[in-house]
Amino acid sequence: MSGRDEWRALSGRQRKRITDAIYIRDAARCHLCHQLVRRRDASVDHVVPSSKGGPSTLDNLKLAHRRCNFAKGNRVPPLRPSAEVDGLAWFTDS
């Protein structure tokens, strides 16, 4: 079962509990733009996208704004972004 299928197989209550735990673990910060995330704007991002075989495991799930997660799509972020790259800038270059 792919990461996407694993995530979708969870009940809404289970996804909310996982999202809440990730929200706390990640200190309410979007891992893509590093800004604070309001709960109503929160989403869980698969760092390695489920469409590319990324699992729905806690080490592959990070907090993100819905808009940042949508902008990232199924791309994999660079391992070491350049210091001058700001948040989502590299996602919008394509």
N, C-alpha and C positions, 0 to 999 in steps of 0.2 A: 504494500500500500504506500503511495507517495505521501510526502509531507502534507500536501494540499488535502488529500483524501483523509489523512489522519486528523487534520485540524477540523475539517468539515464533519467528520464522524462524531465529534464531540458535541454534547448538548450545549445549548446557549448558556446554561448555568455553569458548565465546566469551562467553557471558553472565557466567561466573565471572571471566574476564580483565577484562571491562569493569567489573564490580562491584569487583574488587580495585583497579583503577586509580582508580575514583571514590572508593573508601574512602581511598586514599592522598591523592588530590587534595583531598578534603574534610576531611582531618586527623581522620578517624574521628568526626566530629561530625554528628549528625542535623540537617538543615537546617530541620526543623520545630520540634523542642524544644530544640535546641542542646546536648544532652547527648551524652556519649561513647557510641559504638555498639560493642558487642562484635561480632566478626565473625559469630558464629552468629545474631545478631539483625539483621544488616544486610540491607537491601533497597535497590533502586534505584527512586526515585520519578520519574515524569514530572512536572515542575513544571507544565507545561500538559498536562493529561491526554491520553493517546492517544485516548480516547473523544471528545475535543473537538478533535482534529486535531493534537495535540502530537507532534512528531517524536521519534524515538529517536536524538537527537544529543547529544553530550556537553554542550552548553550547556543542554539541557533535562532532563538526567538529574542527580539529586542523591542523596546518601546519606541514608537515613532508617531509623529503626527499623521493623521490620515492623509493629508496633502503630500507630505514628504514620502510616505510609503507609496502613494499612487505615482508620484514623480519618479521614484526609483524603479518602479515596475519590476521586471525580472532580471535586472542587471545586478552583477556582483560588485560591491564597492572595492576600490583598490586596497591592497593590504596595508599600505602606509601612505595615506594621502599627504600630499605636499603641504607644508605649513601655510603656503599662500592660498591654497584651495579652501574656500569658505563653504562649509555645509554641503548644500545640494548643487553647487556650481558645476561640478563635473557631470551631474545627471542631465543638466539642461543643455550641454554642449552638443549633444547628438541630434 
